Amino acid sequence: MPDINIRRVKKSDTDFILNLLPSLADPELPHWRDPDVMLDIDQRILKSEIHDGSEDNAIFIAEDVETKQQLGFIFLEIGTDYYHREPHGHIADIIVSPDARGRGIGKMLMAKAEEWTKDCGYKLLTLNVFDDNKKARKLYKSLGFSPDLTKYGKILE
């Protein structure tokens, strides 16, 4: 396996990240979720984070050390626990490029998320995942994550 580096995002990574975003809609989405709206919102948020940045958030890129090929990214935010009102690390997005899947890149990015969260002084790392995204849920469980709350939705006519 090639040597992989996890580094902070650069402005030159913008197109790579934006081109990966449509895969967020790969798993079956709830019928009320519009993938085009999701894509538009994610694009705007990530472009802003890459170009303007925020002290509270971080984006990391996984890349092949030798070829400099970008392999995936993770977008981290600071969340606040609803019940305890304590800040924590939160994974907003994590995507591994299709040609790099199955090589442990997701696990490396998740390890970086844990490191970042600890460096921020937090003890909790959270993420959201669509219920039908069984592959991602299996990965998260293998990394020690467990379900917390399950969000249900109903469109009212």
Rosetta blueprint (number, residue, H / E / L):
1 M L
2 P L
3 D L
4 I E
5 N E
6 I E
7 R E
8 R E
9 V L
10 K L
11 K H
12 S H
13 D H
14 T H
15 D H
16 F H
17 I H
18 L H
19 N H
20 L H
21 L H
22 P H
23 S H
24 L H
25 A H
26 D L
27 P L
28 E L
29 L L
30 P L
31 H L
32 W L
33 R L
34 D L
35 P H
36 D H
37 V H
38 M H
39 L H
40 D H
41 I H
42 D H
43 Q H
44 R H
45 I H
46 L H
47 K H
48 S H
49 E H
50 I H
51 H H
52 D L
53 G L
54 S L
55 E L
56 D L
57 N L
58 A E
59 I E
60 F E
61 I E
62 A E
63 E E
64 D E
65 V L
66 E L
67 T L
68 K L
69 Q L
70 Q E
71 L E
72 G E
73 F E
74 I E
75 F E
76 L E
77 E E
78 I E
79 G E
80 T E
81 D L
82 Y L
83 Y L
84 H L
85 R L
86 E L
87 P E
88 H E
89 G E
90 H E
91 I E
92 A E
93 D E
94 I E
95 I E
96 V E
97 S L
98 P H
99 D H
100 A H
101 R L
102 G L
103 R L
104 G L
105 I H
106 G H
107 K H
108 M H
109 L H
110 M H
111 A H
112 K H
113 A H
114 E H
115 E H
116 W H
117 T H
118 K H
119 D H
120 C L
121 G L
122 Y L
123 K L
124 L L
125 L E
126 T E
127 L E
128 N L
129 V L
130 F L
131 D L
132 D L
133 N L
134 K H
135 K H
136 A H
137 R H
138 K H
139 L H
140 Y H
141 K H
142 S H
143 L L
144 G L
145 F L
146 S L
147 P L
148 D L
149 L L
150 T L
151 K L
152 Y L
153 G L
154 K L
155 I L
156 L L
157 E L
